[in-house]
Amino acid sequence: LAAAVGTPGVVLFSGTNRPRQWRPCGERVTVVRHAVDCSPCHRERCPMADHPCMTRLAARRVAAAVQIALRSPPADHSIV
């Protein structure tokens, strides 16, 4: 709902699914993920011990995405 009304959002995705399949629909949604060769795997449990699609998703990248999202101007959704 937040994305639909223009609220900025940052969502994190693992390599399990394609982001375009499950991302919130909205102009101000930023998807952050670490691309891996095995994505999308559609598995419930990762066979790799270090879970690279999540463990390599750096906190600094997430923080930077949040800062950018909060600075972006809201879209004009006024009804005329």
N, C-alpha and C positions, 0 to 999 in steps of 0.2 A: 504494500500500500504506500509506503513511504516513497519508493522509487516512482510510482505512478503519479504522485502529486509533485514531483520535482525535488524531493529532499535528496541531498547528496548522500551517496553511500559507497562504501568500499567493501567488496566481498572477496573472500579468499577461496580459491578452488584448488583441490588436489588434482592429481592426474586421472582420477577415476572416470570422470565424465567430461564431455565437451562443455565449456562454459556457456556457449550460446544456447545450449539445451536447457540450462537451469538458472541462468543469471536473471536477476530481477529486471523487468522491462522498465526502462526509464532513461532519459537523456543524461542524467547526472550520476550514473552508476559506473564505477571503475572496478574492473576485475583484475586481481593480482594473483599470479600463479607462477610456478616454476615449471617450464616446459621440460618434459622428459620424453625419450624415445618410445617408451611403453604406453604412452597416453593416447587415447583413452583405453584403459584396461577393463573397466566395468567390473572390477573385483571387489568383494567385500573385505578381503584381507590382502595386504601387499605381501608378495613373496620375497621382496627385498628387505633385508634386515634394517637398513638405514632409512627406508621410506623416502627416497630422494625428492619426490614431488612435494613433500611437505617440509622435510627437514632443511631443504635448501631454499625455502621460501623465507628470505631474510627479513627480519623485523625492520631494518632500515628502509627496505622497499615498501613495506606496508605503511610505515610512518610517513614516508614521502608522499605516497598516494593519498593518505588522509589529509595531509597539509594542502596538497593541490586541490583536492575535492572541496575543502572548506573555503578556499580562496576563490573558487570559480563562481561567477555571477549566476544567480538563479534565472531560469528560463521564464519568459513572460507567458503565464498561463491564464491571463485575464480573459474574461468573456466579454466580448463587445457586442 
